[in-house]
Amino acid sequence: MARKHILHMLTPLRHMSPFDVNMAVDAGYDVVVPYVEVGLAEVTGLVQDAIFSRPPDAGVNTGIFIAGKDAALALDMFAAAKKAMVPPFKISVFADPAGSFTTAAAMVAKTEKLLRSKFERTLDNTRITVFGATGVVGYCTAVIAAREGAEVTLVGHDGVERVTKIAADIKRRFDVDTWPVDGSSDDRKKDAVHASQVVLSAAKAGIQVLSRDQLSQAQDLLIAADVNAVPPAGIEGLGVSANGDPIEATRAVGIGPLAIGNVKYKTEFGLFQKMIGAEKPVAYDFQDAFTLAREIAK
Ligand SMILES: NC(=O)c1ccc[n+]([C@@H]2O[C@H](COP(=O)([O-])OP(=O)(O)OC[C@H]3O[C@@H](n4cnc5c(N)ncnc54)[C@H](OP(=O)(O)O)[C@@H]3O)[C@@H](O)[C@H]2O)c1
């Protein structure tokens, strides 16, 4: 009899995301079990409880999913889960807190594709400014772009203090530089846009972060992308389905949340399917999400 595919879904929050539950089942998991309000210190025990209940060759049929709303905590939980394995007892692990790893991967992959096809350039040395940088999607977007050689600026909507700490955390974890700036006024946001070649907006749903006026005179701006699908648009004038379309009254082209969401959906679904189909236990984080998103966005 074929072994069932079982996914243990861990979140530090009160609820597991229904989005992720649906996606895991649609991708092929037979059984998904949510564990809520899980602390970092509890990850080792839960993983070891799962690995020892099935023979080592069933490790590949058993998975851990790490959710939540905090990129740094999810990365710590991911590291703890991997460390908890006792070879030959190993299982698969996939982290995607609030869909952020796959969303950020999709946004950067779509941007990279457009940079190449429309402007014949790569992410390397491209000046990228991330709005919503204190959020889980923004954090991950910044890390992926910086690791590809982009000069990444983190905009703090409430000042520079929190983004300075985030830049330090990114440096400590990934040894890449990002630059914090104060985006607490319209003029400061405008300055940040004017210094950019690419603007990536990952701010809270339903909040307009940038106006047409802030974008209109940005001479170097090539691309503006936004992941917020809830009206009003995060970037005024950027259509939800924009896929390299010009943004009216600006020099830039846009990538909207539905174009990014299409790649995001396929990336998260695809990573669940790869976990299920793997021959050995796997561990997927945002870098694996970016690798797959790049293939999908091609
Ligand atoms: N298209 C897709 O496929 C897809 C998938 C997943 C998520 N999303 C979207 O991605 C976005 C980011 O998600 P998330 O989970 O990281 O969101 P989040 O936690 O709600 O916050 C994102 C960021 O927005 C900031 N923010 C809050 N109020 C603001 C304001 N008035 N002005 C400017 N920034 C403000 C937050 O700052 P604080 O730290 O101060 O709260 C944070 O930096 C959301 O719009 C979400 O809907 C899209």
The ligand as an SDF file (V2000), in Angstrom:
LIG
                    3D

 48 52  0  0  0  0  0  0  0  0999 V2000
   -0.0150   39.2380   -4.7380 N   0  0  0  0  0  0  0  0  0  0  0  0
    0.1770   38.1780   -3.9570 C   0  0  0  0  0  0  0  0  0  0  0  0
    0.2480   37.0460   -4.4250 O   0  0  0  0  0  0  0  0  0  0  0  0
    0.3320   38.3500   -2.4620 C   0  0  0  0  0  0  0  0  0  0  0  0
    0.5780   37.2630   -1.6170 C   0  0  0  0  0  0  0  0  0  0  0  0
    0.7950   37.4890   -0.2530 C   0  0  0  0  0  0  0  0  0  0  0  0
    0.7220   38.7820    0.2540 C   0  0  0  0  0  0  0  0  0  0  0  0
    0.4240   39.8010   -0.5980 N   0  0  0  0  0  0  0  0  0  0  0  0
    0.3850   41.1900   -0.1370 C   0  0  0  0  0  0  0  0  0  0  0  0
    1.7130   41.5670    0.2300 O   0  0  0  0  0  0  0  0  0  0  0  0
    1.6320   42.7030    1.0670 C   0  0  0  0  0  0  0  0  0  0  0  0
    2.6040   42.5220    2.2110 C   0  0  0  0  0  0  0  0  0  0  0  0
    2.2300   41.4430    3.0090 O   0  0  0  0  0  0  0  0  0  0  0  0
    2.7180   41.3670    4.5230 P   0  0  0  0  0  0  0  0  0  0  0  0
    2.1760   40.0910    5.0670 O   0  0  0  0  0  0  0  0  0  0  0  0
    4.1750   41.6110    4.6040 O   0  0  0  0  0  0  0  0  0  0  0  0
    1.8960   42.6190    5.0830 O   0  0  0  0  0  0  0  0  0  0  0  0
    1.8540   43.4230    6.4380 P   0  0  0  0  0  0  0  0  0  0  0  0
    2.5410   42.6370    7.4860 O   0  0  0  0  0  0  0  0  0  0  0  0
    0.4680   43.8200    6.6120 O   0  0  0  0  0  0  0  0  0  0  0  0
    2.7240   44.7580    6.2080 O   0  0  0  0  0  0  0  0  0  0  0  0
    3.4360   45.0860    5.1650 C   0  0  0  0  0  0  0  0  0  0  0  0
    4.1540   46.4040    5.4150 C   0  0  0  0  0  0  0  0  0  0  0  0
    3.2670   47.5150    5.2430 O   0  0  0  0  0  0  0  0  0  0  0  0
    3.5850   48.4430    6.2550 C   0  0  0  0  0  0  0  0  0  0  0  0
    2.5410   49.4380    6.5010 N   0  0  0  0  0  0  0  0  0  0  0  0
    1.4980   49.3860    7.3730 C   0  0  0  0  0  0  0  0  0  0  0  0
    0.7960   50.5230    7.3030 N   0  0  0  0  0  0  0  0  0  0  0  0
    1.4170   51.3090    6.3860 C   0  0  0  0  0  0  0  0  0  0  0  0
    1.1820   52.6030    5.8890 C   0  0  0  0  0  0  0  0  0  0  0  0
    0.1290   53.3150    6.3050 N   0  0  0  0  0  0  0  0  0  0  0  0
    2.0230   53.0950    4.9560 N   0  0  0  0  0  0  0  0  0  0  0  0
    3.0640   52.3810    4.5130 C   0  0  0  0  0  0  0  0  0  0  0  0
    3.3550   51.1390    4.9460 N   0  0  0  0  0  0  0  0  0  0  0  0
    2.5270   50.6100    5.8640 C   0  0  0  0  0  0  0  0  0  0  0  0
    3.8690   47.5690    7.4420 C   0  0  0  0  0  0  0  0  0  0  0  0
    4.4690   48.3210    8.4860 O   0  0  0  0  0  0  0  0  0  0  0  0
    4.3700   47.8790   10.0280 P   0  0  0  0  0  0  0  0  0  0  0  0
    5.5310   46.9910   10.2390 O   0  0  0  0  0  0  0  0  0  0  0  0
    4.4800   49.1580   10.7570 O   0  0  0  0  0  0  0  0  0  0  0  0
    3.0560   47.1950   10.2370 O   0  0  0  0  0  0  0  0  0  0  0  0
    4.7940   46.5840    6.7840 C   0  0  0  0  0  0  0  0  0  0  0  0
    6.0740   47.1400    6.5750 O   0  0  0  0  0  0  0  0  0  0  0  0
    0.1730   42.8530    1.4710 C   0  0  0  0  0  0  0  0  0  0  0  0
   -0.4020   43.8760    0.6970 O   0  0  0  0  0  0  0  0  0  0  0  0
   -0.4240   41.5030    1.0880 C   0  0  0  0  0  0  0  0  0  0  0  0
   -1.7990   41.5830    0.8050 O   0  0  0  0  0  0  0  0  0  0  0  0
    0.2610   39.6110   -1.9200 C   0  0  0  0  0  0  0  0  0  0  0  0
  1  2  1  0
  2  3  2  0
  2  4  1  0
  4  5  1  0
  4 48  2  0
  5  6  2  0
  6  7  1  0
  7  8  2  0
  8  9  1  0
  8 48  1  0
  9 10  1  0
  9 46  1  0
 10 11  1  0
 11 12  1  0
 11 44  1  0
 12 13  1  0
 13 14  1  0
 14 15  2  0
 14 16  1  0
 14 17  1  0
 17 18  1  0
 18 19  2  0
 18 20  1  0
 18 21  1  0
 21 22  1  0
 22 23  1  0
 23 24  1  0
 23 42  1  0
 24 25  1  0
 25 26  1  0
 25 36  1  0
 26 27  1  0
 26 35  1  0
 27 28  2  0
 28 29  1  0
 29 30  1  0
 29 35  2  0
 30 31  1  0
 30 32  2  0
 32 33  1  0
 33 34  2  0
 34 35  1  0
 36 37  1  0
 36 42  1  0
 37 38  1  0
 38 39  2  0
 38 40  1  0
 38 41  1  0
 42 43  1  0
 44 45  1  0
 44 46  1  0
 46 47  1  0
M  CHG  2   8   1  16  -1
M  END
$$$$
